Amino acid sequence: KIAVIGSHSIYKIEDTAMIYIPTENNKPLHPDEQRYVKMFMAIDLSTNFYYSYSYDITHTLQMNMAPPRKLAPALFPKPITAAVY
């Protein structure tokens, strides 16, 4: 835990590990499997990777704290209902 915004905890990934989970069958791996594993391992998740279980960190603080319709009505158009037609 590296931060708190309101009552929401923000966490940072410090280390990662890939764990092989064997299956019951002896089916051979797909030919592309090793390539995908290498691509995934090339992603550095240990730096600048943050997450929260309860707070959407993909939005700004203003977006998360403001009431949706008061922030920018153009971003949240009124739903179309049968009464409109």
C-alpha positions in Angstrom: 0.0 0.0 0.0 1.6 3.3 -1.1 -1.2 5.8 -0.9 -4.8 6.5 0.3 -7.3 8.6 -1.6 -10.3 9.3 0.6 -11.1 5.8 2.0 -9.5 4.0 -1.0 -6.1 2.3 -0.8 -3.7 2.5 -3.7 -1.2 -0.3 -4.2 2.0 -0.7 -6.3 3.3 -3.9 -7.9 6.8 -4.5 -6.6 7.6 -7.9 -8.0 6.0 -10.4 -10.3 6.4 -14.1 -11.0 5.0 -16.4 -13.6 3.8 -19.7 -12.2 3.2 -22.7 -14.4 0.0 -24.5 -13.7 0.0 -28.0 -15.2 -3.1 -29.5 -16.6 -4.4 -33.1 -16.3 -4.0 -33.9 -20.0 -0.8 -34.4 -21.8 -1.8 -32.1 -24.7 1.3 -30.5 -26.3 1.7 -26.7 -26.0 0.5 -24.5 -28.8 3.4 -23.6 -31.1 2.9 -19.9 -30.2 2.9 -20.4 -26.5 6.6 -19.7 -25.9 6.4 -16.6 -28.0 3.5 -15.3 -25.9 5.3 -16.1 -22.7 8.3 -14.1 -23.9 6.1 -11.2 -24.8 4.5 -11.2 -21.4 7.8 -11.5 -19.6 9.1 -8.4 -21.5 6.4 -6.2 -19.9 7.9 -4.6 -16.8 5.1 -4.7 -14.2 7.4 -3.8 -11.3 7.7 -0.1 -12.2 4.8 2.4 -12.5 2.1 -0.2 -12.2 -0.5 0.8 -9.6 -4.0 -0.6 -8.8 -6.8 -0.2 -6.4 -9.6 -2.6 -5.5 -12.1 0.2 -4.9 -11.0 3.3 -6.7 -10.8 3.8 -10.5 -7.3 5.1 -11.0 -7.9 5.4 -14.8 -9.8 8.6 -14.2 -8.7 11.9 -12.6 -9.5 12.8 -9.0 -12.0 15.4 -10.2 -13.8 12.8 -12.4 -14.0 10.3 -9.5 -15.2 12.8 -6.9 -17.6 14.9 -8.8 -21.3 13.9 -9.3 -21.5 12.4 -12.8 -24.1 14.8 -14.3 -22.6 18.0 -12.7 -19.1 17.3 -14.0 -19.7 17.4 -17.8 -23.3 16.7 -19.0 -22.0 16.2 -22.5 -20.0 13.2 -21.4 -23.1 11.6 -19.8 -26.0 12.2 -22.1 -29.5 11.5 -20.8 -30.6 7.9 -21.6 -33.1 7.6 -24.5 -36.5 6.3 -23.2 -39.7 5.4 -24.8 -41.2 8.7 -23.6 -38.8 10.6 -25.9 -40.3 9.1 -29.0 
